[in-house]
C-alpha cells in the first residue's frame, strides 16, 4: 500500500520534471527540470530495490550529465529564453510532436502486448560488487571506449554550438 503511494508520488515528480524540461522556454530551466526528472528516476529505482541502477543514475546522470548540460548551455551562451520565432524555426517542432506521439503509441502497444513477468526463486541475484568487478575486469575496455566517445561527442557539440567568429579564432 505505502509502496504504491511512494511510487505514485515519484512518478508524478518524474513526469512533472519531464514536462517542464520539454515545455519551458529558458534552456537553463529546461536543464534543471531534466535534473529533477533524473532524481525522480533514481528514487524510483532505489524504491524498487535496484540499488546499483539508482546509484548509477545519481552518479552518472545527475552528477555528470545534468551538470555537463548546464555548463555547456552556459558556456555556449545559449542560456537565453527562446523567442517564439526561434522556437518555431528550431527544427520543426510539429515533426517532433508527431514523432513523440508515434513513439509513445509504439511503447504503449509493446507494453500491452508483453506478458507479465513471472516472479519466483529463479531470478538471478547479482550484487553491486559483482557488477563492479565485471566493469573493472572483462568490460573495462568497452567502458573506457564509451567514456572516450562521450567526451568526443561533447567536444563536437560545443564546437558546433560555437558562434562562427570564435571558430575562426581557433
Phi and psi in degrees as a GROMACS rama.xvg file:
@    title "Ramachandran Plot"
@    xaxis  label "Phi"
@    yaxis  label "Psi"
@TYPE xy
-68.5351  -32.5583  UNK-2
-64.2139  -39.7611  UNK-3
-64.7578  -37.8292  UNK-4
-66.9836  -43.9442  UNK-5
-62.9467  -44.0518  UNK-6
-63.2543  -39.7424  UNK-7
-63.0685  -43.5684  UNK-8
-64.918  -40.9959  UNK-9
-66.2462  -34.7873  UNK-10
-64.5051  -42.8934  UNK-11
-62.7234  -43.807  UNK-12
-59.8622  -45.3953  UNK-13
-65.4064  -45.8029  UNK-14
-67.2194  -36.9019  UNK-15
-64.8339  -41.9492  UNK-16
-63.4826  -41.2332  UNK-17
-67.1671  -41.4723  UNK-18
-64.3022  -41.4472  UNK-19
-65.2663  -39.0253  UNK-20
-64.0548  -31.8932  UNK-21
-85.1964  -26.7883  UNK-22
-106.843  -20.6069  UNK-23
-69.8186  152.873  UNK-24
-94.3837  -25.5817  UNK-25
-84.6722  126.29  UNK-26
-64.648  -34.4661  UNK-27
-66.0688  -42.0114  UNK-28
-64.4631  -37.5855  UNK-29
-61.4396  -43.6146  UNK-30
-65.0654  -39.9317  UNK-31
-69.0454  -35.0109  UNK-32
-66.0432  -35.7563  UNK-33
-63.1207  -35.9829  UNK-34
-63.7634  -38.7813  UNK-35
-63.2015  -38.8135  UNK-36
-62.6194  -43.5802  UNK-37
-62.4191  -39.1404  UNK-38
-63.5491  -44.5308  UNK-39
-59.9223  -42.9285  UNK-40
-64.6703  -42.3956  UNK-41
-62.2048  -42.7089  UNK-42
-66.2836  -34.0871  UNK-43
-63.04  -46.8167  UNK-44
-59.4175  -44.1688  UNK-45
-65.6156  -37.8922  UNK-46
-70.1867  -23.5108  UNK-47
-89.4318  0.285964  UNK-48
90.0745  10.9158  UNK-49
-98.2295  78.9565  UNK-50
-64.5353  -42.6393  UNK-51
-63.0117  -46.1807  UNK-52
-66.4886  -40.669  UNK-53
-64.0058  -45.5974  UNK-54
-69.877  -34.1158  UNK-55
-64.6843  -39.7319  UNK-56
-59.7455  -43.0582  UNK-57
-66.5174  -48.609  UNK-58
-68.4224  -47.4284  UNK-59
-81.8696  -55.0498  UNK-60
-79.5997  -44.3901  UNK-61
-80.0612  -46.2044  UNK-62
-76.6374  -22.9128  UNK-63
-120.685  -59.1629  UNK-64
-65.5464  -47.5623  UNK-65
-63.8925  -42.2732  UNK-66
-65.9953  -39.7206  UNK-67
-62.8573  -40.7258  UNK-68
-63.5963  -44.7448  UNK-69
-61.3138  -46.172  UNK-70
-63.464  -41.1601  UNK-71
-63.272  -39.6716  UNK-72
-64.7136  -46.0471  UNK-73
-69.4144  -37.0751  UNK-74
-73.2645  -27.0405  UNK-75
-95.6696  10.9816  UNK-76
57.3914  36.2541  UNK-77
-104.459  23.8498  UNK-78
-83.6053  -9.35267  UNK-79
-70.0743  159.629  UNK-80
-71.0836  145.764  UNK-81
-77.938  130.011  UNK-82
-78.082  158.412  UNK-83
-57.2624  -35.5473  UNK-84
-66.4719  -44.0649  UNK-85
-66.6793  -33.9162  UNK-86
-66.5305  -43.4195  UNK-87
-69.1984  -38.5944  UNK-88
-81.0276  -1.66482  UNK-89
-85.4172  55.4854  UNK-90
90.6618  38.366  UNK-91
62.1574  72.8464  UNK-92
-64.8637  -26.8416  UNK-93
-66.0983  -43.7896  UNK-94
-62.0264  -36.8597  UNK-95
-62.6019  -42.3672  UNK-96
-64.8215  -42.3387  UNK-97
-62.1542  -44.2583  UNK-98
-63.9159  -39.7142  UNK-99
-63.6573  -43.7439  UNK-100
-64.8986  -40.8868  UNK-101
-63.734  -44.5055  UNK-102
-64.566  -42.1278  UNK-103
-60.5306  -41.9702  UNK-104
-62.4377  -45.3494  UNK-105
-62.0192  -41.336  UNK-106
-64.7273  -41.0775  UNK-107
-64.8098  -43.8479  UNK-108
-61.7657  -42.288  UNK-109
-64.2821  -39.6703  UNK-110
-66.8548  -39.7635  UNK-111
-67.7265  -37.7807  UNK-112
-82.3528  -16.3317  UNK-113
-77.6873  143.831  UNK-114
-72.8352  152.591  UNK-115
-69.8922  142.787  UNK-116
-67.9391  144.096  UNK-117
-97.2978  120.218  UNK-118
-88.1262  147.92  UNK-119
-179.371  -173.568  UNK-120
-83.9104  -3.90366  UNK-121
-83.7867  3.18841  UNK-122
-67.9475  140.133  UNK-123
-78.3387  129.662  UNK-124
-98.9079  111.316  UNK-125
-116.386  130.127  UNK-126
-93.5707  163.447  UNK-127
-62.2175  -36.2312  UNK-128
-63.7851  -41.0209  UNK-129
-65.1439  -39.136  UNK-130
-65.7654  -43.0243  UNK-131
-62.4716  -41.9992  UNK-132
-64.8477  -36.5676  UNK-133
-68.3206  -40.3713  UNK-134
-68.5152  -33.0708  UNK-135
-93.7739  -0.748042  UNK-136
-109.372  -103.881  UNK-137
-69.2228  -20.3963  UNK-138
-106.208  19.1261  UNK-139
-70.1356  -36.3661  UNK-140
-65.519  -49.2293  UNK-141
-60.6731  -35.0555  UNK-142
-63.6646  -43.7189  UNK-143
-69.9159  -35.4062  UNK-144
-63.9703  -41.4099  UNK-145
-63.4554  -40.2754  UNK-146
-62.7167  -43.3103  UNK-147
-65.8802  -42.3121  UNK-148
-60.6165  -43.4534  UNK-149
-65.977  -37.4098  UNK-150
-65.3247  -44.2878  UNK-151
-63.3469  -40.8502  UNK-152
-63.0873  -39.3025  UNK-153
-65.6087  -45.0036  UNK-154
-62.194  -41.5852  UNK-155
-63.1622  -40.2093  UNK-156
-65.5465  -39.009  UNK-157
-67.2623  -40.4304  UNK-158
-65.8648  -41.2286  UNK-159
-65.1195  -35.9778  UNK-160
-80.7116  -11.4958  UNK-161
-65.8865  144.575  UNK-162
-64.3027  153.68  UNK-163
-60.1258  -36.2241  UNK-164
-67.4905  -31.0078  UNK-165
-75.9873  -30.1007  UNK-166
-64.339  -38.1638  UNK-167
-70.3598  -26.3305  UNK-168
-72.5995  -23.2217  UNK-169
